[in-house]
Amino acid sequence: MTGKRKRIVLGGVVAAVTAGALVVVQNSFAATIPGAGPRAGTRAAAACGDVRIIVTRASTEAPGTGIIGSLATAVTRASKQTVTTEATDYPALLNPYPPSVAAGTRALTKQLTDTATGCPATKLVLMGYSQGAHVIGDVLAGTGQVAGFTRADAIGTEIADRVVAVILMGDPRFVPGKVFNAGTSRTRGLFPRGADASLDAFADRTRSFCDTGDTFCAGGQSVAVHLSYTRKYNREAGAFVLNRIGG
């Protein structure tokens, strides 16, 4: 289906299927009826939505939005705007990990670029869990000098400036002491960001959730902690995103 878009009506929800991604558009039923509702330009705007949430799943999760998709759903239901959700299509492999991150970085960079070009008025929100958080950070800030990983530059500011909110959960590149951090951890992740890949420029639009003991974001021993963030922090994270997108 390269280069083509296919629209499927599911009750009052429109699913627009594109190559490598499923976009769910809320409140757009009228735009799917030939000859009814708005004209073509308005239909295209409806497909883009006011807000596009791009979700990048955790390691080993099945293709789709994964565990953090619950946060995207909560924001969509609570928002007064038209919100679409799109999953990043990448391997999400735990082993080998670095090539999976590199593939995710390329995929998300293309997603952001395509959305910014095709939907110039749409606000962008990024949500990532574990490896997904790693990927998002590398797209926004670059990889920097980190052993074992493919070097990648940060996405251009003309695209990055379109991102209004970023939620990271269990990020293996977590760095303690940042103003945008949330949770209880005061220790570094497995692959902490250096000054050459800092997310400081995104501080006002980012929340990074990491708790003490997390195996991946805090260098601890607890996978259970690593899997707890949506249950513990979805309400806080959702309120932050809603504030950033304007309700």
C-alpha positions as CSV (number, residue, x, y, z in Angstrom):
1,M,0.0,0.0,0.0
2,T,3.0,2.3,-0.4
3,G,1.9,5.8,-1.2
4,K,-1.8,5.1,-0.8
5,R,-4.2,5.8,2.0
6,K,-7.2,3.6,2.8
7,R,-10.1,4.6,5.0
8,I,-12.2,2.2,7.1
9,V,-15.3,3.3,9.0
10,L,-15.7,1.7,12.4
11,G,-18.8,3.1,14.0
12,G,-18.1,6.7,14.7
13,V,-14.3,6.3,14.3
14,V,-12.3,6.5,11.1
15,A,-9.2,4.3,10.7
16,A,-6.9,5.6,8.0
17,V,-4.4,2.9,7.1
18,T,-1.1,4.1,5.6
19,A,2.1,2.2,4.9
20,G,3.5,1.1,8.2
21,A,1.0,2.8,10.4
22,L,-2.6,2.8,11.6
23,V,-4.1,6.2,12.3
24,V,-7.3,6.3,14.3
25,V,-9.2,9.5,13.8
26,Q,-11.9,10.4,16.4
27,N,-15.2,12.2,15.6
28,S,-14.7,12.2,11.8
29,F,-17.7,10.0,10.6
30,A,-19.3,12.6,8.3
31,A,-16.1,13.1,6.4
32,T,-16.2,9.4,5.2
33,I,-19.6,9.8,3.4
34,P,-19.2,10.7,-0.3
35,G,-20.9,13.9,-1.1
36,A,-21.7,14.7,2.5
37,G,-20.2,17.0,5.0
38,P,-17.1,19.2,4.3
39,R,-15.3,19.5,1.0
40,A,-12.0,17.7,0.2
41,G,-9.7,20.2,1.9
42,T,-11.7,20.1,5.1
43,R,-11.8,16.3,5.0
44,A,-8.0,16.2,4.7
45,A,-7.7,18.5,7.8
46,A,-10.1,16.2,9.7
47,A,-7.9,13.2,8.9
48,C,-4.9,15.1,10.3
49,G,-6.8,16.1,13.4
50,D,-6.0,19.0,15.7
51,V,-3.5,16.8,17.6
52,R,-1.5,13.7,16.4
53,I,-0.2,11.4,19.1
54,I,2.7,9.2,18.0
55,V,3.3,6.3,20.3
56,T,6.5,4.2,20.3
57,R,6.1,0.9,22.1
58,A,8.5,-0.9,24.5
59,S,10.8,-3.8,23.8
60,T,9.2,-7.1,23.0
61,E,5.7,-5.7,22.7
62,A,3.6,-6.7,19.7
63,P,3.2,-4.1,16.9
64,G,0.9,-1.3,17.9
65,T,0.8,1.2,20.7
66,G,1.7,-1.2,23.5
67,I,1.3,-0.5,27.2
68,I,1.6,3.3,26.8
69,G,-1.3,3.3,24.4
70,S,-3.6,3.5,27.4
71,L,-2.3,7.0,28.0
72,A,-3.0,8.0,24.4
73,T,-6.5,6.6,24.7
74,A,-7.1,8.6,28.0
75,V,-5.9,11.8,26.4
76,T,-8.1,11.3,23.3
77,R,-11.2,10.7,25.4
78,A,-10.5,13.7,27.7
79,S,-9.6,16.2,25.0
80,K,-12.1,18.6,23.4
81,Q,-10.1,18.5,20.2
82,T,-9.9,16.0,17.3
83,V,-7.0,13.7,18.2
84,T,-5.4,11.0,16.1
85,T,-3.1,8.2,17.3
86,E,-0.3,6.6,15.3
87,A,2.1,3.8,16.3
88,T,5.7,3.7,15.3
89,D,6.4,0.7,13.1
90,Y,9.8,-0.7,14.3
91,P,11.2,-4.0,15.6
92,A,11.2,-3.2,19.3
93,L,13.7,-6.1,19.9
94,L,15.4,-6.5,23.2
95,N,18.2,-8.6,21.6
96,P,19.9,-7.2,19.5
97,Y,18.9,-3.9,21.1
98,P,21.1,-1.2,19.4
99,P,20.0,-2.1,15.8
100,S,16.3,-2.0,17.0
101,V,16.8,1.5,18.4
102,A,18.4,2.6,15.2
103,A,15.5,1.3,13.2
104,G,13.1,3.0,15.5
105,T,14.9,6.3,15.2
106,R,14.7,6.1,11.5
107,A,11.0,5.2,11.5
108,L,10.0,7.9,14.0
109,T,12.0,10.5,12.1
110,K,10.1,9.7,9.0
111,Q,6.8,9.7,10.8
112,L,7.4,13.1,12.3
113,T,8.6,14.5,9.0
114,D,5.7,13.1,7.0
115,T,3.2,14.4,9.6
116,A,4.7,17.8,9.8
117,T,4.6,18.1,6.0
118,G,1.2,16.5,5.4
119,C,-0.6,18.1,8.5
120,P,1.0,21.5,8.9
121,A,-1.6,22.7,11.4
122,T,-1.5,19.6,13.6
123,K,0.1,19.7,17.1
124,L,2.4,16.7,17.7
125,V,2.6,14.7,20.9
126,L,5.2,11.9,21.5
127,M,4.8,9.1,24.0
128,G,7.3,6.3,24.5
129,Y,7.8,3.5,26.9
130,S,11.2,1.9,27.7
131,Q,12.9,1.4,24.3
132,G,10.3,3.6,22.8
133,A,11.3,6.4,25.2
134,H,15.0,5.8,24.1
135,V,14.0,6.1,20.5
136,I,12.0,9.4,21.0
137,G,14.9,11.0,22.9
138,D,17.4,10.0,20.2
139,V,15.2,11.5,17.5
140,L,14.7,14.8,19.4
141,A,18.3,15.2,20.7
142,G,20.4,12.8,18.7
143,T,22.3,9.9,20.1
144,G,25.5,11.7,21.0
145,Q,28.6,9.6,21.8
146,V,27.2,6.4,23.3
147,A,29.2,3.2,22.9
148,G,27.6,0.4,20.8
149,F,24.9,2.5,19.1
150,T,24.6,3.9,15.6
151,R,25.2,7.6,15.6
152,A,22.2,9.7,14.6
153,D,21.7,13.5,14.6
154,A,18.8,15.2,16.1
155,I,15.8,15.9,13.9
156,G,15.7,19.5,12.4
157,T,14.3,22.3,14.5
158,E,11.6,23.0,11.9
159,I,10.1,19.6,12.8
160,A,11.0,19.4,16.5
161,D,9.4,22.8,17.1
162,R,6.0,21.2,16.1
163,V,6.2,18.8,19.1
164,V,4.2,20.3,21.9
165,A,4.4,17.4,24.5
166,V,6.7,14.5,25.2
167,I,6.0,11.7,27.7
168,L,8.8,9.2,28.4
169,M,8.3,6.2,30.7
170,G,11.2,4.0,31.9
171,D,13.7,5.6,29.6
172,P,17.0,3.7,29.5
173,R,18.8,7.0,28.8
174,F,17.4,8.6,31.9
175,V,19.6,11.3,33.6
176,P,18.8,12.3,37.2
177,G,18.5,15.9,38.3
178,K,16.6,17.2,35.2
179,V,13.8,19.6,35.8
180,F,11.5,17.6,33.6
181,N,12.0,14.3,35.5
182,A,9.1,12.7,37.4
183,G,9.1,9.8,39.7
184,T,11.5,8.8,42.5
185,S,14.7,7.8,40.8
186,R,17.9,9.7,41.5
187,T,20.2,7.3,39.6
188,R,21.1,7.0,35.9
189,G,19.7,4.6,33.4
190,L,21.6,2.0,31.4
191,F,22.6,4.4,28.7
192,P,22.4,7.9,30.2
193,R,22.4,10.9,27.9
194,G,25.5,13.0,27.8
195,A,25.7,16.8,27.2
196,D,25.9,16.1,23.5
197,A,22.5,14.5,23.4
198,S,20.6,16.5,26.1
199,L,16.9,16.9,26.2
200,D,17.2,20.2,28.0
201,A,15.8,22.1,25.0
202,F,12.6,20.2,25.4
203,A,12.3,20.6,29.2
204,D,9.1,22.7,29.2
205,R,7.3,20.1,27.1
206,T,8.7,16.9,28.5
207,R,7.9,14.6,31.5
208,S,10.2,11.6,32.0
209,F,8.9,9.1,34.5
210,C,11.4,6.8,36.3
211,D,11.2,5.2,39.8
212,T,13.9,3.9,42.1
213,G,14.8,0.2,41.4
214,D,13.8,0.2,37.8
215,T,16.1,-2.2,35.9
216,F,16.4,0.0,32.8
217,C,16.0,3.6,33.7
218,A,17.5,3.6,37.2
219,G,20.0,0.8,37.0
220,G,18.1,-1.2,39.6
221,Q,16.9,-4.8,39.8
222,S,13.1,-4.5,39.4
223,V,11.3,-5.3,36.2
224,A,8.0,-4.9,38.1
225,V,8.9,-1.2,38.8
226,H,9.7,-0.8,35.1
227,L,6.2,-2.1,34.2
228,S,4.3,0.1,36.6
229,Y,4.3,3.6,35.1
230,T,1.0,3.7,33.2
231,R,-0.8,2.4,36.3
232,K,0.9,4.9,38.6
233,Y,1.3,8.0,36.4
234,N,-1.2,8.0,33.6
235,R,-3.4,10.6,35.4
236,E,-0.4,12.9,35.9
237,A,1.0,12.4,32.4
238,G,-2.4,12.9,30.8
239,A,-3.1,16.2,32.6
240,F,0.3,17.4,31.5
241,V,-0.4,16.5,27.8
242,L,-3.9,18.1,27.9
243,N,-2.5,21.3,29.3
244,R,0.2,21.4,26.6
245,I,-2.3,20.8,23.7
246,G,-4.9,23.2,25.1
247,G,-7.5,20.8,26.4
